[in-house]
Amino acid sequence: MKNVFFATLLLLLSCSSEEDSEFDLVISKVNLIDGTGAGLQENVNIRIKGNRIVAIDTDELGQKTHVIDGTGKFLIPGLFDCHVHTSSYERDFPRFIHFGVTSIFITGGGLCTDSYYEEMRNIGNQDSLPAPKVFHTSQHFTMEGRHPVKTYGSSMWQERKTVFFLRDTLQIERLVERVAQQPILGIKLTIEDGPHPPLVERMPQEFINKVQKEADKNGLEVFVHVSDNVELQMAMDANIRNIVHFTGVDLDFQRDDDLVNKIYGDSISWVTTLMLDKSFLYPLHPEWIEEQKIQEVYDKDYFLAMENPGFVFRAESYLMDLQDYMKRDNIELRDVMAFQVEDIQELYKNGVNMVLGTDTGNDFILPGYSLHEEMQLLEMGGMDPMDILKMGTLNAATMMKAADKLGSIETGKIANMVLLDKNPLDSIKNTLEIHMVIKNGVVQKRITE
């Protein structure tokens, strides 16, 4: 009789143990903002098995282990930064994760050989060391003596390794076939004359058209740099569907109606990069680096450059240019954002897939933190927090051709999520109130933990 009793007890304990481990992780009674643009869902449970979300419900909890109490907290999808460069992924990747950026899009750079891209993909595909998932383009397609090679002169630009120079249209077919052998999203095409004087020549239209044609043949997208309306028109004339800069474009929706209608008709994705404007002004605003969350994560030496006379002169010159352009004195950051965000809102309202990106890698654009600055700039310009969050999650995943598995908190998708202590719909700055970052269903170690 005693043996039967113990056998029954062991069976019950075994069943209880199996029930407790039914899910690898559960976030209970959390306020969910799922990234789709739908309204906030209160007191739901997110159940995770492996790296996937397997259920979202309000049922009784059941299991008692591997449960994170989400009471009073807010859950959003892992964030995307869709315009990134890095000179040291070992340094920068933990910073992205610390600030809830679980996916990044690297658009070329002076170090981006095939092997360097592979290293970044490999570390991004695991979840033991803090690193975002890596999407990327090919190396830069540009021309000799053009942007960015001339603008940002460096020995790191090596032809056929980190950059491809287009010399004639016949060569383009061969180059596109070559890069198509790599796991890229598409071609990084730099057609612009540069972000600031001294400017270079723009890429000829026939080269742009040919790159897009060959990319289509190879099942690739083209991701193009533009810095003004002329270059935007050139990209649209070539039927390019991905623009990786917004700063520099200034649309008049009546004057530019042909261009605008072309944009609406082509279902394009467009990355914001408003941080470029703020980064130029950083040396004039030492108060911007007093935020405790910056001081905890970034080396103090990084900010010594703000005192460099060259950066200060650049900032003052940029401010003067803005004053001339806007025909007013005493310009504040809000003024710089207002007309740009107004255009972004109009485009977004009319179905353009607007996406968050910072152009990290430029001076005073901080890996991870500056994506939150980007969101704050959009809110400063009048954009709704729910729309901003969608731009940094599901819209971004759509641009990355990954919306079937990333970008929102829905059943069947990968569990990349950020648990917040405050509601980001009250103020987008609350995306910095991070309680926990989860990638591939695994809680990530943050820098200050």
N, C-alpha and C positions, 0 to 999 in steps of 0.2 A: 504493500500500500504506500509505504514511504517513497519507494522508487518511482511510483506513478506520480506522486505529488511533485517530486523534484523534476521529473521529466516535463510535466505540465508547466511548472514555473519557468524552466529554461525555454520552453516553446514561447511562452508569453513574453519573456524578456527579449527573445530573438525577434518576435513580431514588432515589439515596441521599438527595438533598435532599427529595424528596417523602415518603420514608419518615420522615425526621426531623420533618417537619411534619404527620404524619398526625393528631396530636392537638395541640391548642393548649396543653395543660398536662397533665403527668402527675405525680402524687405517688406515689413508688415506695416499696415495702417499709415501709409505715406500719402502725401498729396502729390498727384502725378500730373506733370505737364509733358505730354508724350512726344512733342516735336512736330506733330502733324498740323498744328494750328487749332486743334479742337480745344474746348474749354478744360479748365482744371478739373480733375477727378479726385474727390476727397476719400481718404481712408481706404485705399486699395492695397492689396498684397501683390507683389511681383515675385513670381516663383521661377527659379533658374535651375536648369539641369545642364551640367557641362558649361558651355559658354553661351547657351541659348535661353531666351525667355520662353518658358513653356506654358505659363498661365498668368493672367491678370484678373483678379477677382476680389470679392469682398467676403468670401466664405470664412468659416472658422479656421484658425491657423493650422491646427493639427500638430505638425512637428514642433519640437522645442529646441532643437539644436540648429546651428547655422542660420540663425534668425537675427536680422538687424532691425531694431525698433525704429520705424520711421515716423513715429507719432510727432506731429508738429513740424515735420520737415518736408522738403519739397524735392522731388526727383525730376531731373531733366536728362535728355540723352547726352552722351559724350559729345563734346564740341569738336568742330572741324576748324582748322585754319587753312584756307585754300590758296594761300600764296606765301610760301616759305622758302628761304635759303638758309643754309647753316654751314659754318666753317668748322664746327665741332659738334657732331651729333652726340658724342659722349657727354658733353657739357649741357647741350640744349634739350635733349629729349626728356630728362627727368623734370626739367622746368615746365615743359608742355604738360606732362602728366600731373604735376603738382597743381596746375591751374585748370585741370579738367579737360584739357585738349587731348582727346584720345585718338584723333586722326589728323594727319597733315598732308598737304599736297605740295611737293617740292617741284619748283618750276625751273630746274637747271641751276647752274652756278659754276664758279671757277674750279671747284673740286669734283664736280659730278661726272666722273668716269663711270663706265659700266660697273666696275668692281666696287666703287664707292656707293653707288646706288644699291648694289646687291647687299653690301654690309648694312645699310640703313633698312632695307626691306627685312633682312633676317632678324635684326634686333627688334623691329617693329612688329614682327609676327609672333613673338613670344610674349608672355605676360609675367614672368618672374622678375625681370629687371624693368624699371619704369621707362616705358618708351611708347610713343603713339604708333598706330598703324600708319605705314608710309605708302602713299600713292605718289607717282611722279611722271613727269614728261620725259621726252628725249633731252639730249643736250641742246643748247641754243642752236637754232638755225638763224644765221645772220649773214653779213657780208664783211669782207675784210675792210678794216678802217671804219666800221660802223658801231652802233650801240649794241651790246654793252662793252665790247672789247676795248674800244677807244675811250669811251666815257669813263670806264673803271679799269684803267690799264693795270695789268698784272701778269706776272710770269705763269700764273695758274691757267690762263687761257691757252690751251694746246689744241691745235687743229686735229680733228678726227678722234680726240679723246674727251675734251670738255666743251668743244664748240665745233660746228660745221660751217664753213664759209661757202656760200652759194656764189658760183662764178658764172654759171649759165643755166638755162632752164633744162638742158639735156641731162645735166648732172643730178637734178633733183630726184628723178625717178629712182636712180641707184641709191641715193642717200636715204630716201624714205624706206625703201626695201630693207636696207641695212638696219636702221633703228627699229623697224617693225619686228625684228627677231627678238627684241628685248621686251620684258613685261611692262611696257609703258602704256599710259592712257592715250598719249598722242604726242604731237610735235610741238615743241616750244619755238614759236616763230617771233622774232623781234624785228618789226618793221619800222619802228619809230626813229625819230631824229634825235632822241635823247631827252632826258627829263629837265635839263637846264643847259644854258649856253656854256661853252661853244657847242652848237648843234652840228650833227653830221647829216649826211644825205639819208632820206628815207629809202627803204627797199622799193624797187620798181614793181608796179602792179602785176606785170606778167609773172614775176617770180612768186608773188603771193598767191596768185591764181593757180599756178602749177603745184605749189606745195599742198594746197587744199585738195586739188584734183587727185594727186597721188596718195594723199592720206585717205581719202574716201575709198580708193581702190584697195588699200591695205587694211581697211576697217579701223582706222585711227581717227581721233579728233585732232583739231589744230587749236592750240591755246596761244592767243596772240597778245603781245604788248601793244597798247596804244597810249598816247599821252595827249591827244587833242581830237577835235571833231574831224579833221582831215583824215587822220589815220583810222578813226572809227569808220568813216565812209569807205576807205580802202578795204578794210576787213569785211564790211558788209557786202561790198561789190564782189568779193571773192567767195561769198557764202560761208564765211567762217562763223562758227556757232559758239565760241567760247572766248570771252574777253577777260583778261586777268588783271586789268587796272580800271578803276573808274576816275581816280583823281586826274584832273587835266581836261576832262570832257565837260562841256557846258552846253546842254541842249536847250534850245528854244522850241517848244512843242508846236508852235505855229510856223515859225520860219523854217524849221527843219522837218516839216511833216513828211516829206518823202523818205528821209533817213529813218525817222521814227517808225513809219509804217513798215519799212524793211526790217527793222529790229523786231517789231511785234510779229511779223510774218514768219521769221526764221526760228522762233522758239529758242532764243539764245540763253546761255548762262553768263552771268557777269559778276566778277569779284569786286568788292567795294574798295579796299585799300585806302580808306580815309586816314589811316595812321600815318601815311606819308606826310600829309600836311602837318599833323601834330608833331611828328618827329623833327621836322625842320625848325619848329618853334621851341623845342625842348630847352635849348641853352638859355632862353630868356625866361624860363619858368622853373627855377630850382624847387619851388613848392611842389611840383608834380612828383618829385622823387621822395617826398616825405612820408608817403603812404607806407605804413608798417609792413604790408605784405610785399612790397618791393624790397625793403631793407633786409627782410629775412632770407630772400632767395638769390639776390644778385650781388656780385662782388662790388664793394665800394669803389674799387679802382675803375670800374666801368663808367662811373658817373663823373670821374675826374675830367673826362673828355669834354664835359659840358662847359668847363672853364677854359678850354682851348680857344685862343683868339680867333682861329680860323672858323670854328663852329659858331662862335658868337657873331662873327661878321656875316657868315652865311645866313644865320637866323634873322639878323637885322635887315639884310638885303631882301630876303624872302618876304619879310613883313612889309617893306616898302613897296615891293612889287604888288602885294595884295592890296595895299592902300591905293595904289594907282589904278589897279584893275577894278576895285569896288568904288573908287572915287569917294573915299571917306577916310578920316583919321580915327585913331583910337579903336582899331579893330581888335575884337576879342575872338577867341576860338569859336565861340558860338556863331559869330558872323561868318566865319570861314566855312562852317558846316551847313549853315541854313540853306543856301541855294543848292548845294550838292545833294543834301538829303531830300529836299523837295523834289528834285529830279528822280532820285532813287525811289521815292514813294510812288511817283507817277508811273515809273516803269514797272515796279512791283505790282501795283494795282491792275496793270494791263497785261499781267501774265509773264513778264520777264523773270526768269529764275535768278533772282539776286542772291548772292552767296557772300559769306563773310571771309575776308582774307586781309592780312596786315602788311605783306611784303617784309616779313621778319628777315633779318640779315642786314638791313640798313641800320645806320646809326640811330640809337634811341628808340628802336622798335624791339621790345623785349619778348623773347620766346615765351609764349604762354600768357603772360600778364597782358600783353598788348592786344590780344584778342578781346579781352574784357574792356580795354580802352576803346577798341573799335565799336563794340556794342554801345558803350556810353556815348560815343560821338553820334551814333545814329539816333539814340534817344534824345540827346541834346538838340538835334535837328528836328525833332517832332515825331519820330517813328515809334510805333507801339511795341512794347516789350515782347508780346507774343509773336509778332511778325519778325522781330530781330532774332528771337530764339529759333524760329523755323529756318531763317537764312543761315544760321550757324549749325544746323543739324540736318533736317531732311532735305532742304534745298541743296546743301553741300553734298550730301550723299548722292543726290540725283545727278549732279555734275560729275561726280566720281564714278558713275554707272554702278553704284553700290547700294541703291535704295531698297533692294530686295533683302538686304541683310543688316544695314546700318542706317543711322540717321533718325530713328524714332524708337520709342519704347512700345513695341507691339509683339504679340505672340509670334514666335518663330524667328525673331531677329536676334542678333548677337547682343549680349548684355554689356554694352558700353554705356555707362550712366554716371551722373554726378549727383550726389546727395547734398542738398543745401540746407543751411539752418534758417534761411529767410526766403521770403517769396519774391522771385525775380519779376513777377508781374506787377508788384508794387513799385519796384525800381530795378532797372536792369543791373545796377551796381551790386545787387544782392547775389549775382552769379559769382561774386568773389567770396561769399560766405560759405566756403566749401567745408563740408563735414567729412566727405569721403569720395574717393574716385574709384570706380569699378571699370575694369577693362577685361573683355572676354570672360566675364563672370567672376573675376578674381579681384579682390580688394588690393589696390595699389599702394605701395609705400610712398608717402609724400616727403618732400625735402626736409620739412621741419618736424617730422615725426621720428 
